């Protein structure tokens, strides 16, 4: 499903070149549950952004579902991202002026679905995440755990094949964090490929496959 071959991502910082990703090769099968760990600056979030088509490699090849997405235009990458990939971030990234229902509906609007189709899918997504009674609440009226569940509903309402989670429990208390992880793992059990970036060793150990990064390289790749 995900095939990265000899990926490099370089950034210009002043008069120096920073190698955020340095010759990374990684393949992820459909339905995998992968945690990516490593110290700050190791390249794990850069890797996630590149897999999610939020960033481009300086060199190397990226194939997604057997399609070479490396050279797609920005518009083509955006279309692929909206159809195939969902994102969950530490900071939620909900639109403050929109209700939970409207936040979840947003990617369907961007995908061009007609209102009658959007309504049913949004309602089902909110119900699946036990948010039906919060559909008309705005983010500042929700707890941290509820906001993250809205973010998960928004990320999965388009029925993506891949779900990318960057520190999904970083802003949550322990109980809310456990609840969010249970939701993510239940989605993986239904067949969604789940890739989680985390600093939390306990969360990292839950994944069937654990990738450790350091200095822009994959230091180890273990399957349990």
N, C-alpha and C positions, 0 to 999 in steps of 0.2 A: 504493500500500500504506500508506504513512505520510504523513499530510497534516496539517501544523500551520498554523493560520491565526491570525495576530496574537496570539501567545502572550505573556503576561506572567506572571512569577512574582516576587512581592514578599515580602520578609521584614521583620518588625519587629525592629530591633536597637536596644534602648534606646528613645530617643524619635525615632529616624529610621527611614525606610522604605528598604530596600535593594532595588534593582531587579535581581535576579539574571538575569532574562530580560526584555528590553524590546522588545516588538513583534516577535517572531520568527515568520517565515513560512518553512516548509521542507516540501518534498515529496520523498519517497524512493521510488523504484520497486522492485518485487520484484526481487531478485537484485543490487541495487546493492552496491557496496563503497565506503563513505564513511569518510574520516578527518575527525575534528573536532579542531582545534588552536586554540591561543590561550594567553595568559599565565594564571597562577593568578588566579582570581576573574573570569575572562571569561564564565563561565556554561556552559562545555561539559559539565561533569559534571551540573549541574542539568538541562540539556537532555536528557542521556542518561537520567537518572532519570525525567524526565517522559515520555519516549518509552516507557520500560520500565514505566510505571504504578506506579512507586515513589513518585511525587509527583504533585500536582495543580497545574494552572495556576490562577493567581489570576483571569485573564481569558483569553479566546480559545477556540478550538475545536480538538480533536484527533480526527481520524478514522483508524481502523486497519482496513484491509481494508473500507473503505466503511461501517464502523460508527462512529457517534459515541460515543466512550468517555469523553468529558469528564464526563458526568453519571452515569456508572455508580456504583452503590454500591461500598463498599470490598470487599464479598464478590464482586461481579460483576467488579470490576477484578482481584482476586486470581485468579479463575477464568480470565479472559482472559489474564492474565500467564502463568499456569502452562501454558496450552495453546499460546500463540503466541510467547512470548518467552523467550530464554535469556540468561543473564548470565555474564560472566567478569570478575572483579575483580582488581586488583593484589594484594590480600592473600589471595587464594584463597577465604577464607571456608568452608573445609571444617570439618566437625564433628570435633573432635580424637578423640573416643572411638569414632568409627565407622571401619570399614575403608574402603578405596577402593571396594569393591563396594557397601557399605552407603551411602556418600555418594552414589554415582551412582544408587542405587535410590530415594533419598529423594523426589525429585519425582514418581516414578511411584506411590509410596505415597500422596502427597498428592493425586494425580490419581485415586486409587481403583482403579487397575489390580489385578486379581487376581494372586496370587503366580506362577502358571504363566506369565502373560504378562510379568511383570516380569523373571523369570529370564533368558529368552532375550534380551530387549532390553538388559539390563545387560551380559550376556556379550558381545554383539555390539559394544556401545559401547566396552567396555574393550579388546576385540581390535582394533578399528579404530584406537585410539590407542596400541597396543602396550603395553598395561598388564595383560594377562592374568596375567602372572607376579607382578604386584603387587596382585592383587585383594584379598588378605587382609592387606595391610599398612595400618597406620594412618598418618595424615599425617606424624607425626614420624619415621617410618621411610622416608620418601620424600625425594628431592631436590626442589629448588624447581621444576625443569622437570617432574618427574613429578607434583607436586602441582597444577601449573597444567593439565596434561593431564587429571588427574582432574576438575578443575573444569570443563574443556571437555566432558568426557564427561557430567558431571552436567547441564551446560547444554543439551546437545543430545540427551539420551536421550529426551526428550519429542517430538522431531522438530519443533522450533519453526520458524516461518517467518523469524524475526528473531533475530539474535545480536548482543548489545550487549557490547562489551569496553571496560572502563575501565582504561587503563594496563596492558594485559595482560602486558607485559614488564618492568614497573617494578621488580620484585623479583628479576629473573633475570639471570644472567650472559649474555654476548653469544651464546654458542652455544645455550644453552637458549632464549633469547629468539628466535633465528632459527627454532629448531625449532617453537616455539609459533606463530609467525607463519605458518610453512608449513602447520601444521594448520588454522589459522583460514582461510587463503586457499584451502585444498583444500575446506573446507566451503562457502565462497562459490562455488567453481567448481561445486559440486553444486547450487547454486540458493538457498542460504540468504542472505538479506540481511544484510550485515555492516556494522556501524557501530562504529568504533574511536575512542576518545578517547585522545590521546597528546600528550606533550611532545616526543617524539623526531621530528625532522624527517625522518630517513631512513625511519622507519616511516610517517609521514604521506604521504610522496611515493609510497609503493607503491600507495596507493588510487587507483582510477580517478576518484574525485571527492573534492575536498578543500575542507572548509568551515573558514574561519578566523573565530573569534569574538573580540570585544573589547567589554568593558563591557556584557555582556548582549545584544549585538546581533551579527548575522551581518555581518562586514565584507567577506568575499568568498566566492564559491562557484564553484569551478573544476572543469571536467571535462577530462580529458586523453584 
